[in-house]
Amino acid sequence: MAHVVSLVAAAWLTLSLMGAAQERTPEERGLAIATEADARASGWHDSTAEMEMTLVARTGDETVRRLHGSSLEVDGDGDRSLVVFDSPRDISGTAVLTYAHPDEADDQWLYLPALKRVKRIAAANQSSAFMGSEFAYEDLVGDELGKYTYRWLRDEPCPGQAATLDCFVIERRPRADTSGYSRQEVWLDSREYRPWKIDYFDRRDAVLKTLTYSAYERHLDRFWRAHDMVMVNHQTGRETRLHWAEIAFGTGLSDADFSTAALRRAR
């Protein structure tokens, strides 16, 4: 009899938890989805990659740039990243260093080799275009959980994927009033919590840009990385394609590799 009672109690608890989950507000559910995505994307410590950036004009003309980057997780703070241009020659050596912070304005510095000068990028200017691309400087910052408020919108098939892969669609609103975006709509698959698409809305709440992810590969049997990204600007007709290659983890990077001094000597 006691065993039967235990089974009934367990079944009741399960149903209660299911009911509680169903009764969560869109804000609570959105935060829960974003928190799970953040947890699954954490723990890689440091990484490096080679990249090819293709700028596509409204006319279809293309300009190709090559660059490399490195990133570092920081306990109790946001990620640090360094992006360095390798070609073409006129921008070779140009580098951007980013310190992301979950609860305050991010720190960013730009190194211009022609001037041999490190320039701090003010928070108010981080919404401007990154080196003439359709990415903004603020897009270089990792998706720190504390930077946004969240709301679940709906569930639907992931864009561009087989109907068997479903996505959560959540809205996130930047907490910083210096952001160039009023909000973003993000598609995360319910299987691995990988982003497949982000719609960016400008301060007038009009669709500004769309970022799509593809060619996902799994690294270290845990970390998913999209090797192709395309940012389309709906208001200018331009787009930027970013292809990632030679992604490596655990390369031994430390804080010293992400200082303003390192920014000057980055090549």
GIBEL-V778309 format. One record per residue. N is the residue number from 1. RES is the residue in one small letter. SS is DSSP state (~ for helix, > for strand, _ for the rest). OMEGA is omega as a letter, one per 30 degrees, with the letter a starting at -180 (NA if undefined). BURIAL is b if it has 9 or more other C-alpha atoms within 8 Angstrom, else e. Layout:
n=(N | N)
res=(RES | RES)
ss=(SS | SS)
omega=(OMEGA | OMEGA)
burial=(BURIAL | BURIAL)
This chain:
n=(1 | 2 | 3 | 4 | 5 | 6 | 7 | 8 | 9 | 10 | 11 | 12 | 13 | 14 | 15 | 16 | 17 | 18 | 19 | 20 | 21 | 22 | 23 | 24 | 25 | 26 | 27 | 28 | 29 | 30 | 31 | 32 | 33 | 34 | 35 | 36 | 37 | 38 | 39 | 40 | 41 | 42 | 43 | 44 | 45 | 46 | 47 | 48 | 49 | 50 | 51 | 52 | 53 | 54 | 55 | 56 | 57 | 58 | 59 | 60 | 61 | 62 | 63 | 64 | 65 | 66 | 67 | 68 | 69 | 70 | 71 | 72 | 73 | 74 | 75 | 76 | 77 | 78 | 79 | 80 | 81 | 82 | 83 | 84 | 85 | 86 | 87 | 88 | 89 | 90 | 91 | 92 | 93 | 94 | 95 | 96 | 97 | 98 | 99 | 100 | 101 | 102 | 103 | 104 | 105 | 106 | 107 | 108 | 109 | 110 | 111 | 112 | 113 | 114 | 115 | 116 | 117 | 118 | 119 | 120 | 121 | 122 | 123 | 124 | 125 | 126 | 127 | 128 | 129 | 130 | 131 | 132 | 133 | 134 | 135 | 136 | 137 | 138 | 139 | 140 | 141 | 142 | 143 | 144 | 145 | 146 | 147 | 148 | 149 | 150 | 151 | 152 | 153 | 154 | 155 | 156 | 157 | 158 | 159 | 160 | 161 | 162 | 163 | 164 | 165 | 166 | 167 | 168 | 169 | 170 | 171 | 172 | 173 | 174 | 175 | 176 | 177 | 178 | 179 | 180 | 181 | 182 | 183 | 184 | 185 | 186 | 187 | 188 | 189 | 190 | 191 | 192 | 193 | 194 | 195 | 196 | 197 | 198 | 199 | 200 | 201 | 202 | 203 | 204 | 205 | 206 | 207 | 208 | 209 | 210 | 211 | 212 | 213 | 214 | 215 | 216 | 217 | 218 | 219 | 220 | 221 | 222 | 223 | 224 | 225 | 226 | 227 | 228 | 229 | 230 | 231 | 232 | 233 | 234 | 235 | 236 | 237 | 238 | 239 | 240 | 241 | 242 | 243 | 244 | 245 | 246 | 247 | 248 | 249 | 250 | 251 | 252 | 253 | 254 | 255 | 256 | 257 | 258 | 259 | 260 | 261 | 262 | 263 | 264 | 265 | 266 | 267)
res=(m | a | h | v | v | s | l | v | a | a | a | w | l | t | l | s | l | m | g | a | a | q | e | r | t | p | e | e | r | g | l | a | i | a | t | e | a | d | a | r | a | s | g | w | h | d | s | t | a | e | m | e | m | t | l | v | a | r | t | g | d | e | t | v | r | r | l | h | g | s | s | l | e | v | d | g | d | g | d | r | s | l | v | v | f | d | s | p | r | d | i | s | g | t | a | v | l | t | y | a | h | p | d | e | a | d | d | q | w | l | y | l | p | a | l | k | r | v | k | r | i | a | a | a | n | q | s | s | a | f | m | g | s | e | f | a | y | e | d | l | v | g | d | e | l | g | k | y | t | y | r | w | l | r | d | e | p | c | p | g | q | a | a | t | l | d | c | f | v | i | e | r | r | p | r | a | d | t | s | g | y | s | r | q | e | v | w | l | d | s | r | e | y | r | p | w | k | i | d | y | f | d | r | r | d | a | v | l | k | t | l | t | y | s | a | y | e | r | h | l | d | r | f | w | r | a | h | d | m | v | m | v | n | h | q | t | g | r | e | t | r | l | h | w | a | e | i | a | f | g | t | g | l | s | d | a | d | f | s | t | a | a | l | r | r | a | r)
ss=(_ | ~ | ~ | ~ | ~ | ~ | ~ | ~ | ~ | ~ | ~ | ~ | ~ | ~ | ~ | ~ | ~ | ~ | ~ | ~ | ~ | ~ | _ | _ | _ | ~ | ~ | ~ | ~ | ~ | ~ | ~ | ~ | ~ | ~ | ~ | ~ | ~ | ~ | ~ | _ | _ | _ | _ | _ | > | > | > | > | > | > | > | > | > | > | > | _ | _ | _ | _ | _ | > | > | > | > | > | > | > | > | > | > | > | _ | _ | _ | _ | _ | _ | _ | > | > | > | > | > | > | > | > | _ | ~ | ~ | ~ | _ | _ | _ | > | > | > | > | > | _ | _ | _ | _ | _ | _ | _ | > | > | > | > | > | > | _ | _ | _ | _ | > | > | > | > | > | _ | ~ | ~ | ~ | _ | _ | _ | > | _ | _ | _ | _ | _ | _ | > | ~ | ~ | ~ | ~ | _ | _ | _ | _ | ~ | ~ | ~ | > | > | > | > | > | > | > | > | > | > | _ | _ | _ | _ | _ | _ | _ | _ | > | > | > | > | > | > | > | > | > | _ | _ | _ | _ | _ | _ | _ | _ | > | > | > | > | > | > | > | _ | _ | _ | _ | _ | > | > | > | > | > | > | > | _ | _ | _ | _ | _ | > | > | > | > | > | > | > | > | > | > | > | > | > | _ | _ | _ | > | > | > | > | > | > | > | > | > | > | > | _ | _ | _ | _ | _ | > | > | > | > | > | > | > | > | > | > | > | _ | _ | _ | _ | _ | ~ | ~ | ~ | ~ | _ | ~ | ~ | ~ | ~ | ~ | ~ | _ | _)
omega=(l | l | l | l | l | l | l | a | l | l | l | l | l | l | l | l | l | l | l | l | a | a | l | l | l | l | l | a | l | l | l | l | l | l | l | l | l | a | a | a | a | l | a | l | l | a | l | l | l | a | l | a | l | l | a | l | l | a | a | l | a | l | a | l | l | a | l | a | l | a | a | l | a | l | l | a | l | a | l | a | l | l | a | l | l | l | g | a | a | l | l | a | l | a | l | l | a | l | l | l | a | a | a | a | l | l | l | l | l | l | l | a | a | l | a | a | l | a | l | l | a | a | a | a | a | l | a | a | l | l | l | l | l | l | l | l | a | l | l | a | l | a | l | a | a | a | a | l | a | l | l | a | a | l | l | l | l | a | l | a | l | a | a | l | a | a | l | l | a | l | l | a | l | l | a | l | l | l | l | a | l | l | l | l | a | l | l | a | a | a | a | a | l | l | l | a | l | l | l | a | a | a | l | l | l | l | a | a | l | l | l | a | l | l | l | l | a | a | l | l | a | a | l | l | l | a | l | l | l | l | a | l | a | a | l | a | l | l | l | l | a | l | a | l | l | l | a | l | l | a | l | l | l | l | a | l | a | l | l | l | l | l | a | a | a | l | NA)
burial=(e | e | e | e | e | e | e | e | e | e | e | e | e | e | e | e | e | e | e | e | e | e | e | b | e | b | b | b | b | b | b | e | b | b | b | b | b | b | e | b | b | e | e | b | b | b | b | b | b | b | b | b | b | b | b | b | b | e | e | e | e | e | e | b | b | b | b | b | b | b | b | b | b | b | e | e | e | b | b | b | b | b | b | b | b | b | b | b | e | e | b | b | b | b | b | b | b | b | b | b | b | b | e | e | e | b | b | b | b | b | b | b | b | e | e | e | b | b | e | e | b | e | b | e | e | b | b | e | b | b | e | e | b | b | b | b | b | e | e | e | b | e | e | b | b | e | b | b | b | b | b | b | b | e | e | e | b | b | e | e | e | e | e | e | b | b | b | b | b | b | b | b | b | b | e | e | e | e | b | e | b | b | b | b | b | b | b | b | b | b | e | e | b | e | b | b | b | b | b | b | b | b | e | e | e | e | b | b | b | b | b | b | b | b | e | b | e | b | e | e | e | e | b | b | e | b | b | b | b | b | b | b | b | b | e | e | b | b | b | b | b | b | b | b | e | e | b | e | b | b | e | e | b | e | e | e | e | b | b | b | e | b | b | b | e | e | e)
